[in-house]
């Protein structure tokens, strides 16, 4: 036995839709792992934009999702549900969740857990599952980014942005990344981008075309939307792919869809949280097979910007919404 499991746990609840001050400490029963689940004593929980949207009342929960926010965590397995064969009590894991990460203890599907790489601190591992699963499923599954292609990620210093830079470079792509300051552009280069674009002083379309000698880029991962969409269609090369994982500047836009036809473009997007267990389990298997060995090879590194105690979740959300951070924000119970 690792330790006695208490009956109750500390959590962060959303008192009512609104600002960060709506995040308040509460107490809930420690969940019993269902069949196919494991109970995790949480060491770290990643903070994501979706958590902020949920707090604002702008992110409808998928059916059956916990109301406690938190889409990823890391920690130690304390209890095993029925039908779980691949894990044992005491294993160190990081897990993709539909919620409940802002807590001391949480249950997660065993198939959505990954071992914590030896090179990764257990707390920092709490910021890996959501970003790596999002990037893998969109950049490699949906857009099929290949070696030698040119890839642009918007928002290169977000958790997703840094992950996209690292993985695209690891698999042989040339990488462009946008960011909102010279400091953030330097961080993009430090994480492996071939070219960083300060979107406040440079036009990413002009830079992208200059970088590719007028050809355009092969794939774009976008979290902005809005007026970026028309410009991204212009920047894409023939057979280029554009994929959305967020639409922070809005989902309605006027654009020339004739470009899609003439250049044989693919425009797609996806969400992760509402997907069924089988789809998310398949993504996690791909990460285990294709990406996790890169940790052992020293080709990936973590990117935690700041840790906050669980009780300071409101401050973590304020930092997230300020966009001052570079990389991940982690809550520590």
C-alpha positions as CSV (number, residue, x, y, z in Angstrom):
1,X,0.0,0.0,0.0
2,X,1.2,3.5,-0.8
3,X,-0.9,5.3,1.8
4,X,-4.3,5.3,3.3
5,X,-6.8,6.8,1.0
6,X,-8.9,9.5,2.6
7,X,-12.6,9.8,2.3
8,X,-12.6,13.4,1.1
9,X,-10.4,15.6,-1.2
10,X,-9.8,19.2,-1.8
11,X,-11.0,20.5,-5.2
12,X,-11.4,23.8,-7.0
13,X,-15.1,24.5,-7.9
14,X,-16.6,27.0,-10.2
15,X,-19.0,29.0,-7.9
16,X,-20.8,30.6,-10.9
17,X,-19.9,31.7,-14.4
18,X,-17.5,34.7,-14.4
19,X,-14.0,35.8,-13.7
20,X,-11.1,34.0,-12.0
21,X,-12.6,34.9,-8.6
22,X,-15.3,32.4,-9.3
23,X,-12.8,29.6,-8.6
24,X,-13.2,28.6,-5.0
25,X,-11.9,25.8,-2.8
26,X,-14.3,23.0,-1.9
27,X,-14.4,19.4,-0.6
28,X,-15.7,16.4,-2.4
29,X,-15.6,12.6,-1.8
30,X,-12.5,10.8,-3.2
31,X,-13.9,9.0,-6.2
32,X,-13.9,5.2,-6.4
33,X,-12.3,4.1,-9.7
34,X,-14.8,2.4,-12.0
35,X,-14.1,-0.6,-14.2
36,X,-11.3,0.4,-16.5
37,X,-10.2,3.3,-14.4
38,X,-7.4,4.1,-11.9
39,X,-7.4,6.4,-8.9
40,X,-4.5,8.9,-9.0
41,X,-3.0,11.0,-6.2
42,X,-2.4,14.2,-8.2
43,X,1.1,15.7,-8.2
44,X,0.4,18.3,-10.9
45,X,-2.5,19.4,-13.1
46,X,-2.1,21.5,-16.3
47,X,-4.1,24.7,-16.8
48,X,-5.6,25.1,-20.2
49,X,-7.6,27.7,-22.1
50,X,-10.6,25.4,-22.1
51,X,-10.6,25.6,-18.3
52,X,-10.9,29.4,-18.5
53,X,-13.8,29.1,-21.0
54,X,-15.5,26.6,-18.8
55,X,-15.2,29.0,-15.8
56,X,-16.7,31.8,-18.0
57,X,-19.7,29.5,-18.9
58,X,-18.6,29.4,-22.5
59,X,-17.6,25.7,-22.8
60,X,-20.5,23.3,-22.5
61,X,-19.5,20.1,-20.7
62,X,-19.7,16.8,-22.7
63,X,-22.3,14.4,-21.3
64,X,-21.0,12.8,-18.1
65,X,-18.0,15.1,-17.7
66,X,-17.1,16.1,-14.1
67,X,-18.0,19.7,-13.3
68,X,-14.6,20.2,-11.6
69,X,-12.2,21.7,-14.2
70,X,-8.9,20.2,-15.2
71,X,-8.2,18.2,-18.4
72,X,-4.9,16.6,-17.5
73,X,-2.9,15.5,-14.5
74,X,0.1,13.5,-13.3
75,X,0.6,11.6,-10.1
76,X,0.8,8.2,-8.5
77,X,-1.7,5.4,-8.9
78,X,-3.3,4.5,-5.6
79,X,-6.1,2.1,-6.6
80,X,-7.0,0.0,-9.6
81,X,-10.5,-0.6,-11.0
82,X,-11.7,-3.8,-12.4
83,X,-10.4,-4.9,-15.9
84,X,-7.2,-2.8,-15.5
85,X,-4.2,-5.0,-16.4
86,X,-1.6,-2.5,-17.6
87,X,-1.1,-0.5,-14.4
88,X,-0.3,-1.3,-10.8
89,X,-0.5,0.6,-7.5
90,X,2.5,2.9,-7.2
91,X,3.0,3.6,-10.9
92,X,3.8,7.2,-11.9
93,X,1.5,8.3,-14.7
94,X,0.1,11.3,-16.5
95,X,-3.5,11.2,-17.7
96,X,-5.8,12.8,-20.2
97,X,-9.2,13.6,-18.5
98,X,-12.6,15.0,-19.3
99,X,-12.4,17.0,-16.0
100,X,-11.6,16.7,-12.3
101,X,-7.9,17.6,-12.6
102,X,-8.2,20.6,-10.2
103,X,-8.1,18.2,-7.2
104,X,-6.0,16.2,-4.9
105,X,-7.3,12.9,-6.2
106,X,-9.0,11.9,-9.4
107,X,-10.1,8.8,-11.3
108,X,-9.0,8.5,-15.0
109,X,-9.5,5.9,-17.7
110,X,-6.5,3.5,-17.6
111,X,-6.3,3.7,-21.4
112,X,-5.8,7.5,-21.2
113,X,-2.8,7.2,-18.9
114,X,0.9,7.2,-20.0
115,X,3.9,6.5,-17.9
116,X,5.9,9.5,-16.8
117,X,9.2,9.6,-18.8
118,X,12.3,9.2,-16.7
119,X,13.6,12.6,-17.8
120,X,10.4,14.4,-16.8
121,X,9.6,15.7,-13.3
122,X,6.4,14.2,-11.9
123,X,4.8,17.6,-11.4
124,X,5.7,18.9,-14.8
125,X,4.3,15.8,-16.4
126,X,0.8,17.1,-15.4
127,X,1.1,19.5,-18.3
128,X,1.9,16.9,-21.0
129,X,-1.2,14.9,-21.9
130,X,-3.7,17.5,-23.2
131,X,-1.1,19.4,-25.3
132,X,0.6,16.3,-26.7
133,X,-2.7,14.6,-27.5
134,X,-4.0,17.8,-29.2
135,X,-0.9,18.3,-31.3
136,X,-0.5,14.7,-32.3
137,X,-4.2,14.3,-33.4
138,X,-4.3,17.5,-35.3
139,X,-0.8,18.0,-36.8
140,X,0.0,14.4,-37.5
141,X,-3.3,12.5,-37.7
142,X,-5.5,15.2,-39.4
143,X,-2.9,17.2,-41.4
144,X,-0.4,14.4,-41.9
145,X,2.6,16.6,-41.5
146,X,5.7,15.0,-43.1
147,X,9.4,15.4,-43.0
148,X,10.7,18.2,-45.3
149,X,7.4,20.1,-45.2
150,X,7.0,23.6,-43.9
151,X,4.7,24.1,-40.9
152,X,3.4,27.2,-39.2
153,X,2.0,27.3,-35.7
154,X,0.1,30.3,-34.5
155,X,0.8,31.2,-30.8
156,X,4.2,29.4,-30.6
157,X,4.7,30.0,-26.9
158,X,1.4,28.5,-25.6
159,X,1.6,25.0,-24.3
160,X,0.2,23.7,-27.6
161,X,2.5,25.9,-29.5
162,X,5.7,24.8,-27.8
163,X,4.6,21.1,-28.2
164,X,3.9,21.7,-31.9
165,X,7.3,23.2,-32.4
166,X,9.1,20.4,-30.7
167,X,7.2,17.6,-32.4
168,X,7.3,19.1,-35.9
169,X,11.1,19.5,-35.6
170,X,11.5,16.0,-34.2
171,X,9.7,14.6,-37.2
172,X,11.7,16.6,-39.7
173,X,9.6,19.6,-40.7
174,X,10.7,23.2,-41.1
175,X,8.9,25.2,-38.5
176,X,7.6,28.8,-38.4
177,X,6.0,30.2,-35.2
178,X,4.2,33.4,-34.4
179,X,4.4,35.2,-31.0
180,X,3.5,38.6,-29.6
181,X,6.9,39.9,-28.4
182,X,10.6,39.6,-29.2
183,X,11.1,37.7,-25.9
184,X,8.5,35.1,-27.0
185,X,10.0,34.9,-30.5
186,X,13.4,34.1,-28.9
187,X,11.7,31.4,-26.9
188,X,10.2,29.9,-30.1
189,X,13.7,29.7,-31.6
190,X,15.0,28.2,-28.4
191,X,12.4,25.4,-28.6
192,X,13.5,24.7,-32.2
193,X,11.6,26.9,-34.6
194,X,13.5,27.8,-37.7
195,X,11.9,31.3,-37.9
196,X,9.9,33.2,-35.3
197,X,7.5,36.0,-36.4
198,X,6.4,38.8,-34.1
199,X,2.8,39.2,-35.3
200,X,2.7,42.7,-33.8
201,X,5.5,44.1,-36.0
202,X,5.6,41.6,-38.9
203,X,3.1,40.1,-41.4
204,X,3.2,36.3,-41.0
205,X,2.0,35.9,-44.6
206,X,4.9,38.0,-46.0
207,X,7.4,36.2,-43.8
208,X,6.0,32.8,-44.7
209,X,6.1,33.4,-48.4
210,X,9.7,34.9,-48.1
211,X,10.8,31.8,-46.1
212,X,9.4,29.4,-48.7
213,X,10.5,31.5,-51.7
214,X,6.9,32.3,-52.6
215,X,5.7,28.7,-52.5
216,X,3.7,28.9,-49.2
217,X,3.6,26.6,-46.2
218,X,2.3,23.1,-46.2
219,X,0.4,23.1,-42.9
220,X,-0.9,25.6,-40.4
221,X,-2.1,24.9,-36.8
222,X,-4.3,27.8,-35.7
223,X,-5.8,28.8,-32.4
224,X,-6.8,32.3,-33.5
225,X,-9.3,32.1,-36.3
226,X,-11.2,35.3,-37.1
227,X,-9.4,37.6,-39.6
228,X,-6.4,35.2,-39.6
229,X,-8.3,32.7,-41.7
230,X,-8.3,34.5,-45.0
231,X,-4.6,35.3,-44.6
232,X,-3.8,31.7,-43.8
233,X,-5.6,30.5,-47.0
234,X,-3.5,32.9,-48.9
235,X,-0.3,31.6,-47.3
236,X,-0.9,27.9,-47.8
237,X,0.9,26.1,-50.7
238,X,-1.0,23.9,-53.2
239,X,-2.3,20.8,-51.3
240,X,-1.8,22.8,-48.0
241,X,-3.7,22.0,-44.8
242,X,-5.2,24.3,-42.2
243,X,-6.4,23.0,-38.9
244,X,-8.1,24.8,-36.0
245,X,-8.0,23.8,-32.4
246,X,-9.4,27.1,-31.1
247,X,-11.0,30.3,-32.5
248,X,-10.0,32.9,-30.0
249,X,-10.8,35.8,-32.5
250,X,-14.1,34.4,-33.6
251,X,-15.6,31.7,-35.8
252,X,-17.3,33.9,-38.4
253,X,-15.2,35.4,-41.1
254,X,-15.3,36.5,-44.8
255,X,-12.8,34.6,-46.9
256,X,-12.2,33.6,-50.5
257,X,-13.1,29.9,-50.6
258,X,-12.1,29.9,-54.2
259,X,-8.6,29.5,-52.9
260,X,-9.5,26.2,-51.3
261,X,-10.7,24.9,-54.7
262,X,-7.9,26.4,-56.8
263,X,-5.1,25.3,-54.5
264,X,-6.6,21.9,-53.4
265,X,-6.6,23.0,-49.8
266,X,-7.9,21.1,-46.8
267,X,-9.5,23.0,-44.0
268,X,-10.3,21.0,-40.9
269,X,-10.4,21.2,-37.1
270,X,-11.2,19.1,-34.1
271,X,-11.9,19.0,-30.4
272,X,-10.4,16.6,-27.9
273,X,-12.5,16.6,-24.7
274,X,-15.8,15.3,-26.1
275,X,-14.3,12.4,-28.1
276,X,-15.2,8.9,-27.0
277,X,-12.8,6.8,-25.0
278,X,-11.8,4.6,-27.9
279,X,-10.6,7.6,-30.0
280,X,-8.6,9.2,-27.1
281,X,-7.1,5.8,-26.2
282,X,-5.9,5.4,-29.8
283,X,-4.2,8.8,-29.6
284,X,-2.5,7.9,-26.3
285,X,-1.3,4.6,-27.9
286,X,0.2,6.6,-30.8
287,X,2.0,8.9,-28.3
288,X,3.4,5.9,-26.5
289,X,4.7,4.3,-29.7
290,X,5.8,7.3,-31.7
291,X,6.5,10.2,-29.3
292,X,7.4,8.9,-25.9
293,X,10.7,7.3,-27.1
294,X,11.8,10.8,-28.0
295,X,12.1,11.6,-24.3
296,X,14.6,8.8,-23.8
297,X,16.5,10.1,-26.8
298,X,16.7,13.6,-25.3
299,X,14.9,15.2,-28.2
300,X,12.1,16.7,-26.1
301,X,12.0,18.9,-23.0
302,X,9.4,20.2,-20.7
303,X,8.2,23.7,-20.7
304,X,6.6,24.6,-17.4
305,X,6.4,28.4,-16.9
306,X,5.1,28.5,-13.4
307,X,3.6,26.4,-10.7
308,X,0.8,27.5,-8.4
309,X,-0.6,25.8,-5.3
310,X,-4.1,24.3,-6.0
311,X,-5.7,26.9,-3.8
312,X,-4.3,29.7,-6.1
313,X,-6.1,28.5,-9.2
314,X,-7.6,31.9,-9.6
315,X,-4.2,33.5,-9.9
316,X,-3.2,30.7,-12.4
317,X,-6.2,31.7,-14.5
318,X,-5.3,35.4,-14.4
319,X,-1.8,34.5,-15.7
320,X,-3.3,32.3,-18.4
321,X,-5.6,35.1,-19.6
322,X,-2.8,37.7,-19.5
323,X,-0.9,35.6,-22.1
324,X,2.4,36.6,-20.4
325,X,3.4,33.0,-19.9
326,X,5.7,30.9,-22.1
327,X,4.7,27.2,-21.9
328,X,2.5,25.5,-19.3
329,X,1.0,26.6,-16.0
330,X,0.7,23.9,-13.4
331,X,-1.5,23.6,-10.3
332,X,0.1,21.6,-7.4
333,X,-2.1,20.1,-4.7
